[in-house]
Amino acid sequence: MLAFLGRSFVQKLITLFFISVISFAVIYLAPGEPSQVDPLNPKFTKEVVERFRQQFHLDKPLHQQYLLFYRDLFTGKSVSWKDGRSVLAKIYERFLNSLPLFIVGTLITWTLSFPVGIQAAISRGGGYDRSTTFLAYLLISIPGFFFAYILIIFVVNTFHVPVIGMRTFGLSGAGLATRMMDRVWHLLIPSILGATAGIAVLSRYVRGQMLEVESQDYVRTARAKGLPEEQVHYKHALRNALLPFVTMFGLVLPGLIGGSVIIESIFAWPGIGRMAYEAILARDYPVIITVNFISAILVLVGTFLSDLLYMVVDPRIKL
């Protein structure tokens, strides 16, 4: 067990190093220079540009820039080119904003997908199966931004509550219950929107995997022995159908950064995905590289958790 953990940790550290090198090189080798002068802005003189290049080590070779950048990042000295704030402080602030949106959306997705998919597999070809299949493909086909505007119009016209942003301005003096309900409304609608496509896709995977397992010999044997249908479905079939979803669960973590860019933009939610998108538009390289580095860490942590969960789902798997 300890040997596996140590070996896996070292392998992921090596992978993370190569990811950091490649992402750093790709961004800095993109067309144009970070210190490119805007000829229409009189403030960008040659002296200002030269001080900028020296301050952020852009006058040094690429490999030295790489070492100096990660030195500044790990010591907390890396700052945004856009506003001069600490990169880690900006990301941490936006991370706290995105975290509840990510948690609620993920819980809704995984809580609803499995019952819907399992029941669709059990009642294959029936009315429930046909209805959920039609609804799933409908939700997959509708563009997210279009469905978001429909949902916003419906909620505002029906319940007369604001849903844009994290909170309603002017409620600082209101009671605790009013402010809590306001935060719930602002959080719930974007979370539901983010979960709809995930429920549609994941429930289809659950249904397909359950149908594949239900056709196996050991499931037919369990049914022939007279076991109750609930025990056949949920103890014998479902446990063996979970393996692909363990892998998918490990890839949920990177969605904390890249999975909510559209939702955060539409709902004016100051999250980390929206910050990364704005950094790309502003060519704020320290923020872009740091967000990409954190995304790589989340992917590797997710795959490591998947490896451990395999042992829980299937004890036959040996490390």
N, C-alpha and C positions, 0 to 999 in steps of 0.2 A: 504493500500500500504506500509506504513512505517512499520507496524507490520510484513508483509510478508518479507520485506527486512531484518529486524532485526532477525527474526526467522531463515531465510535461512542463514544469515551470521553466526549465532551461530552454527547452525548445521554443516556448512562446516568447521568451526574452530575445532569442536570436531572430525570430520572425518579426518581432516589434522593431528591432534595430534596422532590419532591411526595409521595413515599411517606412520608417522615419527617413531613411536615406533617399528612397525612391520618391516619396511624396515631396520632400524638400527640393530635390533636384528638378522634378517636373514643374513645380510652381515657379521656381526661380529661372527656369529655362523657357518659360512661356514668352510669347512675343511682347516686346516692350520692356522697359526697365522700371523698377519700382520708383525711381527718382525722376522719371520722365517729366520734363517741364511743360507746363501748360502755357503756350505763348500768349494766350489771352488774359492771363492773370499776372499783373505787374508785380505782385508780391514774390513770385518765384524767380528771384535773381540767381545768377550763377553762384554767388556766395552762399545763399540760403540752401541751394541744392547740395553744395559741397559739404556744408555743415551737417545736412541731413544724412548724406552718405557716410560720413565719419561717425556720426552718432549711432547709426544702426549697422555699422561694419560692412556697408555695401562696397567699400573701396578695397576690400580684401578678397583673396581667392575664395572660390565656392566652398571648398572643404573647411576653410577657417570660418567662414560664415556659418556653416552647419554647426561646428563645435561651439562657437560663441552664442549662437541662437539658443541651443539647448542648455548651455550653461546659464544664460539669463533666465530661461524658462524655469529650470529646476530651482534656481535661487530666488525666483519671484521678481526679477528685474525686467522681464520682458514686458513692453508696453505696446499699446495699440498705436498704429500710425495715424489713425483717424482722430482720436481725441486725447491721446497721451495717457490713458488710464492703464492700470495693470491688466494684462491679458487674463491672468488667472482670476482676478477679482471680477472682471466682466463676465467671464464664463460661469463662475460660481453663482453670481447673481441671477443670470439667465437660467442656469441649471435648476435653481430652486423654483423658478417660475414654471419651467417645463415639467418638473417632476410630478406634481399632482395631476396634470393633464395626461401624462404618460401612464401613471399608475391606474387612474380611473378608466382610461380607454382600454388598457390591457386587461384589466379585470372584467370589464364588460365583454370584450372580445372572447376571452377564453372561457368565461362562465357560460355564455350563451351558445358558443359554437358547438361544444360537445353534446349537450342535450339535443340540439337541433339536428346535428349530423347523425347521432346514434339513432334517434327516433326515425329519421328518414331512411336509414339503412334497414331498420327492423320492419318498417312498413313500405318496403320497396315496391314501387309501382302503384301505390295507393294514392289517395287524394292528398294526404299530408306530404308525401314525398314529391309529388308533382308541384304542389303549391310552394314548398320551400325551394325547390329547384328553380322555378320561375322567378321567385323573389330574389334568390341569390344572384342569378344572371342579370336581373334588372339592376340590382345594386352595384354589381361589377361594371355594368355598361354605362351607368350615369356618371359623368365627370364630377369629381369631387367639388369643384368650385360651384358648379351649377346646383348640385344638391345642397350645398351650404347656403346659397342664397334662398332657395325654397324653404329650407328649415328656419332660417332667420325670419323670413316674412311670416311664416306660419306661427312661430312662437311669439313674435312681437304683436301680431294682430290678434292672436287668441288669448294670450296670457298678459299682454301689455307689460312686458318686462324687458329691460335692455339686456343685450347679450354680447355687445362689443366691448373688448377690453377685459381686464381682470376684475374690475369693480366699477360701480357707478359713482361718478363724481358728485360731490355734495352730500354724501351720506356719512361724513366723518362724525357728525354730531348725533346720528341716529342711534337707536338702541342696539344692543348686541345681537338680538334675534334678527333684526332687520338687516344688519350688516352680514350676518352669517348666511341668511337666505339669499342675499344679493350675490355673495361669493359662490354659493351653490349653483345658482342659475347661470352665472358666467362660466363656471367650470363644466357643468353638465352638458350643455349644448355642444361645445367643441369636442368633448369626450365622446358623445354619442356619434357625432359625425365621423370622428376618427375610427370608431369601432365598427361602423356599418360595413365598409369594404372588407375589413378583417374578418368579421363574422361570416360574410358571404363566401369568402375564399376558404377559410379554415373549416367551415361546416361541410364544404364539398370534399375536402381532404378527409375529414373524419368519416363521412359517409362512404367514400371509396375504399378507405382502409378497412372499415368495418365489414363491408361486403366481401372484400378479399379474404379476411380472416374467417368470416362465417362459412366460407366454402371449404375450409380445411377439414381434414379427416378427424382431428381430435375434437373439433366442435361438433361434428355430426355424431361422433362416438358419445360425447357428453350428453347430447340430446337423446340418443338412443338408450342410454342408461336410465332415462326417466328423470333427469335433473330438471328443476324448475327453469322456465325460460329466462327469468331474471338472472338466475345464477349462470346460465349458459352465456347470456349476452354480456353481463357486467363483470363476471369473474374470469371466465375462460377467454372470451373473444376480445373484450376491451383491453385487458392487460397486455395481450400480445399485439394489439393494434396501436399501442402507445409509443412504440420505439421511434417511428419517424417524427412524432411530435416532440419528442425529447430534443431532437436536433433542431427543430423549428423554434422551440422554446429558448434555446441558447442564442438564437439569432434575433430575439426580441429586443435585447439591450441596445443595440445600435439604433433602433428606432427612436430612442430618446433624443437623438440629435437630428437625424435625417428624415424621420417619419412624419414630422408635423410642420414642415415649412409652409405648405399651402394653407393649412388650418390656422397656423399662427398669423399668417399674413392677412387672411380674410377676416379673422376675428380681432385683429390688432393686439394679439397676445404677445407680450414681450418675452418670448422664449428663446432657447438656444438655437433652434433651427432657423428662426427669423434673423437672429444675429449673424449666423454663418452666411446666410443669403446676402444680407446687407454688407458684410465684410467682403464677399466676392465682388459685388458691384463697386465697392470703394477700393478694391485691390489692397485691402488691409492684410498684408501677408502674415504678420505674426498671429493674428486671430485665425486665419484660414489654416495655417500649419498646425496650430495648437488644437483646433477643433478636429482636424483630421487625425492627429495623434491620439486624442482622447477616443475618437471613434474606433481606431484600431485596438486600443486597450479594451474597450467594451466588447468588441468582437472576440478577442482572445479570452476574455473572462467568461463570455457566454459559452464558447466552445468547451472551456474547461469545466464549467458547471454541467454541460451536457454529458461529458464523459463520466462525471460522478453520478448523474441521475440514471445513466444506463444501468448501473449496478442495482439501483433501487427497483427499477422497472423489470429488469430481467436478471435474476441472480446467476444465470448460466454464463453470463459474460465475465470472462476472467481478465484481470488487468494485464 
